[in-house]
């Protein structure tokens, strides 16, 4: 019985040992499972953190690129900065920007960042040739993992740069559904670019395309403005030459009339010369402002002084122009030039006879959209028959006709310390 009891006791101990070993194994299994779960959790967190860091880098890159595009209208400077940012972000050998020449239907390498940039910049490739040409032709992005395995590969670039290119990422530059060029990133390793790289480059290309189009529009507007200015200067030059030629002929005719003693015709010719000189003055003023509205104060001052040049050098006439800063359009300026010139000529003929000093004054005011121009001299005033409208000379007839028909205004003649002419018309008819 003792041996049997001993055998039972050993069996119990062995079972207890197995139980303990089983419990220990379960604890290790649970600990191992916990460790694996922690490792997996850490790996996911690290992956998420890495993705977030990458996204932040891409957002910072897009922000820097956008700032570069809006900071200047120098396209080459902007492209150089942006391509270098792209090259550093993608960690590739080179990046380049190709723009379509609409005249030749060729792609022109506008900028490139790599050690052989001077060799490639300015190079022309027909649309449809190579990867960059294919993208320009189809307006679709390409992610080529091994260029040697693709028949579209144009080896001319490799031969020129002596770079063994393997991976190429090409993205179209599109504006309003129209492809204007291509941006491209290249590297010497196979399978270099991911879908994330493609998405980043497409985002950069979208921003770049808008900036390039803005620069092109600005450049076109600048060229158009230069052409307009050149044509305007040429027209102004020809008009002034023609006016000078007409004045020269009139002076010659006046001398000829003077030799024959025809005083009335000589006076008429002098008046005609003064009118044309007045038109020449306003033309010069309008040319200087590119036919923008003129300040009526300045116009009046200039025309009066221009007309007074016909006076003998001994006479000293003081000119006073005051009032509101009113602007008149080019058409009104031409009409008012003739009116003011006639008024000044009339004062020269009748207000300063027998004296060497005198005053001409003009006052300009604006009430709502009605312009009031009061012109006066300090002479004896208008003759009674003129005020009674029984008789009018050519000068006054011209004034009344121009104001009524061209300016759609009215003219009133009064005497008040001299001859006073009151003109009223609507602004910018």
C-alpha positions in Angstrom: 0.0 0.0 0.0 2.9 2.3 0.7 4.2 2.0 -2.8 0.8 2.7 -4.2 0.5 5.8 -2.0 3.9 7.0 -3.1 2.9 6.6 -6.8 -0.3 8.7 -6.2 1.7 11.4 -4.5 4.2 11.7 -7.4 1.3 11.8 -9.9 -0.3 14.7 -7.9 3.0 16.6 -7.9 3.5 16.1 -11.6 0.0 17.3 -12.3 0.5 20.4 -10.1 3.8 21.1 -12.0 2.0 20.8 -15.3 -0.7 23.1 -14.0 1.8 25.7 -12.9 3.7 25.5 -16.3 0.4 25.9 -18.1 -0.5 28.9 -16.1 2.9 30.4 -16.7 2.6 29.7 -20.4 -0.8 31.4 -20.5 0.6 34.5 -18.7 3.5 34.7 -21.2 1.1 34.3 -24.1 -1.1 37.1 -22.7 2.0 39.3 -22.2 3.3 38.5 -25.7 -0.1 39.4 -27.2 -0.1 42.6 -25.3 3.4 43.4 -26.5 2.4 42.7 -30.1 -0.7 44.9 -29.8 1.5 47.7 -28.4 4.0 47.3 -31.2 1.3 47.5 -33.8 -0.2 50.5 -32.1 3.1 52.3 -32.0 3.7 51.4 -35.7 0.3 52.9 -36.7 0.9 56.0 -34.6 4.4 56.5 -36.2 2.9 56.0 -39.7 0.2 58.6 -39.0 2.7 61.0 -37.5 4.9 60.5 -40.5 2.0 61.1 -42.9 1.1 64.3 -41.0 4.6 65.6 -41.1 4.7 64.9 -44.9 1.4 66.7 -45.3 2.6 69.7 -43.3 5.7 69.8 -45.5 3.6 69.8 -48.6 1.3 72.5 -47.3 4.3 74.7 -46.4 5.7 74.1 -49.9 2.4 75.1 -51.5 2.2 78.2 -49.3 5.8 79.2 -50.3 5.1 78.6 -53.9 1.9 80.7 -53.8 3.7 83.5 -52.1 6.4 83.4 -54.7 3.9 83.6 -57.5 2.1 86.6 -56.1 5.2 88.5 -55.0 6.5 89.4 -58.5 5.6 89.4 -62.2 9.1 88.3 -63.2 8.2 84.8 -64.5 11.7 83.5 -64.7 12.5 84.4 -61.1 9.3 82.8 -59.9 9.8 79.6 -61.9 13.4 79.3 -60.6 12.3 79.5 -57.0 9.4 77.2 -57.4 11.3 74.5 -59.3 14.0 74.5 -56.7 11.4 74.1 -54.0 9.9 71.1 -55.9 13.3 69.5 -56.4 14.1 69.7 -52.7 10.7 68.5 -51.7 10.7 65.5 -54.0 14.5 65.0 -53.5 15.1 64.4 -57.2 17.8 65.2 -59.7 16.0 68.0 -61.6 12.7 69.8 -62.2 11.8 71.8 -65.3 9.1 74.0 -66.7 8.2 73.9 -70.4 5.8 76.4 -72.1 4.1 76.1 -75.4 5.1 78.6 -78.1 1.7 79.2 -79.8 3.4 80.5 -83.0 5.5 77.3 -83.7 3.6 74.7 -81.6 6.8 73.8 -79.8 7.5 73.3 -76.2 10.2 75.7 -74.9 12.2 74.9 -71.7 11.7 78.2 -69.8 13.5 77.1 -66.6 15.2 74.1 -65.3 17.1 73.3 -62.0 20.0 70.9 -62.4 23.8 71.1 -63.0 23.2 71.2 -66.8 20.5 73.8 -66.7 22.3 76.1 -69.2 22.3 73.3 -71.7 18.6 72.6 -71.5 17.1 76.0 -70.9 15.7 77.4 -74.1 15.6 74.0 -75.8 12.7 73.4 -78.1 10.7 70.1 -78.5 7.8 69.6 -80.9 4.5 69.0 -79.1 4.0 65.2 -79.2 7.7 64.4 -78.8 8.9 62.7 -75.7 7.1 62.5 -72.4 6.8 66.3 -72.0 5.5 66.5 -75.5 3.0 63.7 -75.0 1.6 65.4 -71.8 1.3 68.7 -73.7 -0.5 67.1 -76.5 -3.0 65.0 -74.4 -3.2 67.2 -71.3 -2.8 64.2 -69.0 -0.2 63.5 -66.3 2.4 60.8 -66.6 4.2 58.8 -63.9 6.9 56.7 -65.6 8.8 54.3 -63.4 11.3 53.1 -66.0 11.8 55.3 -69.1 13.8 52.6 -70.9 10.7 50.5 -71.1 8.6 53.2 -72.7 8.7 53.9 -76.4 7.7 57.6 -75.8 11.1 58.3 -74.2 13.1 60.9 -76.1 16.7 60.2 -75.5 17.9 63.6 -76.8 17.7 65.1 -73.4 19.7 62.3 -71.9 22.4 62.7 -74.5 22.5 66.5 -74.0 22.7 66.4 -70.2 24.5 63.0 -69.9 22.1 62.0 -67.2 20.9 58.4 -67.0 17.2 59.2 -66.3 14.9 56.4 -65.2 11.9 57.9 -63.5 9.9 60.9 -64.8 6.8 62.7 -63.5 5.2 65.1 -66.0 2.1 67.2 -65.3 0.3 69.6 -67.7 -0.1 73.3 -66.9 -3.7 74.1 -67.7 -5.7 77.3 -67.8 -9.4 77.3 -68.8 -9.2 73.8 -70.2 -6.2 74.8 -72.3 -2.8 73.3 -71.9 -0.1 76.1 -71.9 2.9 74.0 -70.8 4.3 71.2 -68.7 6.2 70.8 -65.4 8.4 67.8 -65.0 10.5 66.1 -62.3 13.1 63.5 -63.2 15.4 61.1 -61.3 18.0 58.5 -62.0 16.3 55.8 -59.9 13.5 53.4 -61.0 10.1 53.6 -59.4 11.0 56.9 -57.9 7.6 58.6 -57.7 4.5 57.7 -55.7 0.8 58.7 -56.2 1.4 61.3 -53.4 4.2 62.8 -55.4 1.9 63.1 -58.4 -0.8 64.7 -56.4 1.7 67.2 -55.0 3.0 68.1 -58.4 -0.5 68.5 -59.8 -1.3 70.9 -57.0 1.8 73.0 -57.7 1.1 72.9 -61.5 -2.4 74.3 -60.9 -1.1 77.3 -59.0 1.8 77.8 -61.4 -0.5 77.8 -64.5 -2.6 80.6 -63.1 0.5 82.7 -62.2 2.0 82.1 -65.7 -1.2 83.2 -67.4 -1.4 86.3 -65.2 2.2 87.2 -66.2 1.4 86.7 -69.9 -1.7 88.9 -69.6 0.3 91.6 -67.9 3.0 91.4 -70.5 0.4 91.6 -73.3 -1.3 94.6 -71.7 2.1 96.3 -71.3 3.0 95.7 -74.9 -0.5 96.9 -76.0 0.0 100.1 -73.9 3.4 100.7 -75.5 1.9 100.3 -79.0 -1.0 102.6 -78.2 1.4 105.2 -76.8 3.7 104.9 -79.8 0.7 105.3 -82.2 -0.7 108.2 -80.2 2.7 110.0 -80.2 3.0 109.5 -84.0 -0.5 110.9 -84.5 0.2 113.8 -82.2 3.5 114.5 -84.0 1.8 114.6 -87.4 -1.0 116.8 -86.2 1.3 119.3 -84.7 3.5 119.3 -87.8 0.4 119.9 -89.9 -0.8 122.8 -87.7 2.7 124.3 -87.8 2.7 124.1 -91.6 -0.7 125.7 -91.8 0.4 128.5 -89.5 3.5 129.0 -91.6 1.4 129.3 -94.8 -0.9 131.8 -93.1 2.0 133.9 -91.9 3.3 134.0 -95.5 -0.1 135.0 -96.8 -0.3 137.8 -94.2 3.0 139.2 -95.2 1.9 139.2 -98.8 -1.3 141.0 -97.9 0.6 143.5 -95.8 2.8 144.4 -98.8 -0.4 145.3 -100.7 -1.8 147.4 -97.9 -4.9 145.4 -97.4 -5.3 146.0 -93.7 -8.7 144.2 -93.2 -7.4 141.0 -94.8 -4.3 141.2 -92.7 -6.4 141.5 -89.5 -8.5 138.6 -90.6 -5.4 136.5 -91.3 -4.0 137.3 -87.9 -7.2 136.2 -86.2 -7.1 132.9 -88.2 -3.5 132.3 -87.1 -4.5 132.9 -83.4 -7.3 130.4 -83.7 -5.1 127.7 -85.1 -2.4 128.4 -82.5 -5.1 128.0 -79.8 -6.0 124.6 -81.3 -2.4 123.7 -81.3 -2.1 124.6 -77.6 -5.1 122.5 -76.5 -3.8 119.6 -78.7 -0.5 119.7 -76.9 -2.2 119.6 -73.6 -4.5 116.7 -74.5 -1.5 114.8 -76.0 0.4 115.2 -72.7 -2.5 113.6 -70.8 -3.2 111.0 -73.5 -6.6 112.7 -74.2 -7.8 112.5 -70.6 -10.1 115.2 -69.3 -8.4 118.6 -68.8 -8.7 121.0 -65.9 -10.6 124.0 -67.2 -8.6 126.4 -65.1 -5.4 125.2 -66.7 -6.9 125.2 -70.2 -8.2 128.8 -69.8 -4.9 130.1 -68.5 -2.9 128.5 -71.4 -5.3 129.7 -74.1 -5.4 133.3 -72.9 -1.6 133.5 -72.6 -1.2 131.9 -76.1 -3.5 134.5 -77.6 -1.8 137.4 -75.8 1.4 136.5 -77.6 0.1 138.5 -80.6 0.2 141.8 -78.6 3.0 144.3 -79.0 5.8 143.7 -76.6 5.1 147.0 -74.8 1.7 146.0 -73.5 1.5 144.2 -70.2 -1.7 142.3 -69.5 -2.4 140.7 -66.2 -4.2 137.4 -66.4 -6.2 136.1 -63.4 -8.0 132.7 -63.5 -9.8 131.4 -60.4 -12.6 129.2 -59.3 -13.5 125.5 -59.0 -11.3 122.7 -60.2 -13.5 121.5 -63.0 -12.5 119.0 -65.7 -13.8 119.0 -69.3 -13.6 116.2 -71.8 -11.4 116.4 -75.0 -14.4 117.4 -77.3 -15.4 120.2 -74.9 -11.8 121.3 -74.5 -11.5 121.9 -78.2 -14.7 123.9 -78.4 -13.8 126.0 -75.3 -10.4 126.7 -76.8 -12.0 128.5 -79.8 -14.3 130.3 -77.4 -11.7 131.5 -75.0 -9.3 132.4 -77.9 -12.1 134.6 -79.5 -12.8 136.3 -76.1 -9.2 137.1 -75.6 -8.8 138.3 -79.2 -11.8 140.6 -78.7 -10.3 142.0 -75.5 -7.0 142.6 -77.3 -8.8 144.6 -80.1 -11.1 146.8 -78.0 -10.2 146.7 -74.3 -6.6 147.9 -74.4 -6.6 150.5 -77.1 -4.5 153.5 -76.1 -3.0 151.9 -73.0 -0.2 149.4 -72.3 -1.6 147.7 -69.2 -4.8 145.9 -68.4 -6.4 142.9 -66.8 -8.2 139.8 -68.1 -9.9 137.6 -65.6 -11.8 134.4 -65.7 -13.8 132.7 -63.0 -15.0 129.1 -63.2 -17.7 127.5 -61.0 -19.7 124.3 -60.9 -23.3 123.9 -59.6 -24.5 120.3 -59.7 -23.4 119.3 -63.3 -23.6 122.8 -64.8 -20.3 124.7 -65.5 -20.2 128.5 -65.3 -17.4 130.4 -67.1 -17.3 134.1 -66.6 -14.7 136.0 -68.8 -14.1 139.7 -68.3 -11.7 142.5 -69.1 -11.3 146.0 -67.6 -11.9 147.9 -70.8 -14.8 150.1 -71.9 -17.2 147.2 -72.2 -19.5 146.1 -75.0 -21.0 148.7 -77.3 -24.8 149.2 -76.7 -25.7 147.8 -80.1 -23.9 144.5 -79.3 -25.7 144.2 -76.0 -29.0 144.8 -77.8 -28.0 142.0 -80.2 -28.5 144.3 -83.1 -25.0 143.6 -84.5 -22.4 141.0 -83.8 -18.9 140.7 -85.3 -17.4 137.4 -86.5 -15.7 136.7 -83.2 -18.9 137.0 -81.1 -20.9 135.1 -83.8 -18.4 132.2 -83.5 -18.6 132.2 -79.7 -22.4 132.1 -79.7 -22.5 129.4 -82.4 -20.0 127.1 -80.6 -21.5 127.4 -77.2 -25.1 126.7 -78.5 -24.3 124.0 -81.0 -21.2 122.3 -79.6 -21.5 122.8 -75.8 -25.3 123.0 -75.8 -25.1 126.0 -73.5 -25.9 129.7 -73.4 -24.0 133.0 -73.7 -24.9 136.3 -72.0 -23.1 139.6 -72.6 -23.1 142.4 -69.9 -21.0 145.4 -68.8 -19.7 145.5 -65.3 -16.4 147.3 -65.0 -15.6 146.2 -68.5 -16.9 143.6 -71.0 -18.3 140.5 -69.2 -19.2 137.2 -71.0 -21.1 134.6 -69.1 -21.1 131.1 -70.5 -23.2 128.2 -69.0 -23.1 124.6 -70.2 -23.5 121.1 -68.9 -20.4 119.1 -67.9 -19.2 116.3 -70.2 -21.9 116.4 -72.9 
